[in-house]
């Protein structure tokens, strides 16, 4: 009923004398036209002629045929069947010349069965609402975004699946350390002659609260801001060659708020029920089933965090390479507890590489692979590294610009002696098929 109410209310907004439009100013197109769009260019090609409302949506449906195992041989049996489809409702409004609002609602998600707002932001590419041509020279190269939504750390978030928005992701899963969070933020982005510079700040909180009492625990322990920086270069060097390289940093000093950079996606993992254990009533006390909606990804859940992500991207004709080098270090000291001595939080390194070949008259077919590995320690004094490796091989077909069918083979392993419990010797592999609509 809630989902129906949200849909009816949104449709009513569009019906009150406002035009439903295809494209807006300074906006990433939905569908195939939005592939490989990172920061939205400062190209003003659409004239403003009044308030415009654009209603869009995303739908993703998967067929999953995965197997999994671990050393204890205590995992649930996985069959081959369809997963619960996911759906988004997107509302974009051109409020004024160079002034745009975005709002996304998850109508159906793996981790939540009710409709709820993922987040939204206000984007300013002109300041004419203050005064005609106000700081127009500066705003020709500047974009300002403020809101409660995903912030611009790294480049992987431009190619990831956002609940049902899977049309920009060439594979089914996101990266193992999935850099994505929705926090209260403000960003200033400069783009000139291919060079990119961004300065931003977030409050570091996924769940918002003004409480600062330390005994409340969790995110409410303090309200320290997080710093966000990004620099890079992105240029179409010729008709056939595009080169991009960026480096981003996110530094969080809040108490307990560093947990969210790799754990902020409340939609859940794209691989359903992997590494989930059975309950064992024969033990004393009985062992409960274990597993979360986020298994398949990894979040070190550091108290505080400093993360750096470097992402090269090269496209030559139909050949496309996207790489990731990322380090994430905990910044907090860990007090001695029981027999565990005092130590400090550890660090992790993530490496990823994608190679795709897009072909066809409109590059509406592609084949490719992705390799992704994460290794490191949760505590600095840990003896061995935790390591996860994943290989994806697959392809896709854009049936139209707004309909994508893709298939992949995935193989993920939890390597080394550092893993315990259900992750000791764990692995999963098999085939995923996904149908995606985005408009």
Secondary structure, 3 states (H helix, E strand, C coil): CHHHHHHHHHHHHHHCCCEECCCCCCCCCCCHHHCCCCCCCCCCCCCCCCCEEEEEEEEEEEEEEEEEECCCCCECCCCEEECCCEEEEEEEEEEECCEEEEEEEEEECCCCCCCEEEEEEEEECCCCCCCCCCCHHHHCCEEEEEEEEECCCCCHHHCCCECCECCCCCCCCCCCCCCCCEEEEEEEEEEECCEEEEEEEECCCCCCCCCCCHHHCHHHHCCCCEEEEEEEEEEECCCCEEEEEEEEEEEECCCCCCCCCCCCCCCCCCCCCCCCECCECCCCCCECCCCCCCCCCCCCCCCCEEEEEEEEEEEECCEEEEEEEEEEEECCEECCECCECCEEEEEEEEEEEEEEEEECCCCCEEEEEEEEEEEEEEECCCCCCEEEEEEEEEEEEEEECCEEEEEEEEEEEEECCCCCHHHCCCEEEEEEEEEEEEC
